[in-house]
Amino acid sequence: MPVSTETYGDHFLVDLHGCNASVIGGVEPTQEALLAAAKRCGSTIIKYFFHQFSPTGVSGVILIAESHFSVHTWPENNFVAVDIYTSGEVMQPDIAITFLQDAFNAQRVEVVRVTRGRIEADAD
């Protein structure tokens, strides 16, 4: 999935269904999977933060030079929502999506791609 070149970026809304609750319920495996996905797809990680909910569930964000990754898990429903927003032409979001599908053992993945902000040419 190449990203758009005459826009501010592409936002990939990724719904992962039928995930392994024991993986997505804990901060460590969820964080490990997101960080690995971000690295494998060519992004440049700046900072990250993940939070463990009680008794289970995780939310997290990775700030990348190209924009961000975010994740929210619902282990009780075997569901994970991931957002990947990227600008530029280096990052390959499809690699991250495939990696996360495998890492979370997702049975079904739905992806919506939203192109953000068309860049207008100067009127000079």
CORRA-V270921 format. One record per backbone hydrogen bond with DSSP energy under -0.5 kcal/mol. NH is the residue of the N-H (numbers start at 1). CO is the residue of the C=O. E is the energy in kcal/mol with one decimal. If there is no record, write none. Layout:
nh=<NH,NH>
co=<CO,CO>
e=<E,E>
//
This chain:
nh=<8,8,9,10,11,12,12,13,13,14,14,15,15,16,16,17,17,18,19,20,21,23,24,25,26,30,31,32,33,34,35,36,37,38,39,40,41,42,43,45,46,47,49,51,53,53,57,59,60,61,62,63,64,64,65,67,68,69,70,71,72,73,74,77,78,79,80,81,82,83,84,85,86,86,87,92,93,95,96,97,98,99,100,101,102,103,104,105,106,107,108,110,112,114,114,115,116,117,119,120>
co=<116,117,116,86,114,10,84,11,112,12,82,13,110,14,80,15,108,78,78,104,19,20,20,21,23,26,27,28,29,30,31,32,33,34,35,36,37,39,38,43,63,63,61,59,51,57,25,51,71,49,69,47,62,67,44,64,85,62,83,60,81,58,79,74,75,74,16,72,14,70,12,68,10,84,66,41,91,92,92,93,94,95,96,97,98,99,100,102,101,17,17,15,13,11,112,113,9,115,6,118>
e=<-1.9,-1.5,-0.8,-2.5,-3.1,-0.6,-3.5,-0.6,-3.2,-0.7,-3.3,-0.5,-3.0,-0.6,-3.0,-0.6,-3.1,-0.7,-2.6,-2.6,-0.7,-1.0,-2.3,-1.2,-0.8,-1.6,-3.0,-2.5,-2.1,-2.4,-2.7,-2.1,-2.4,-2.5,-2.2,-2.7,-1.6,-1.4,-1.9,-0.7,-3.1,-1.4,-2.4,-3.3,-0.5,-3.2,-1.5,-1.8,-2.2,-2.7,-2.8,-2.7,-0.6,-2.2,-2.7,-1.2,-1.8,-2.1,-2.1,-2.4,-1.9,-2.5,-3.2,-1.8,-0.9,-1.9,-2.1,-2.7,-2.9,-2.1,-2.3,-2.7,-2.5,-0.5,-1.1,-2.7,-0.5,-1.4,-1.0,-2.5,-2.2,-2.2,-2.5,-2.3,-1.9,-2.9,-2.4,-0.9,-2.1,-2.0,-1.7,-2.6,-2.3,-2.9,-0.5,-0.5,-3.0,-0.5,-2.5,-0.6>
//
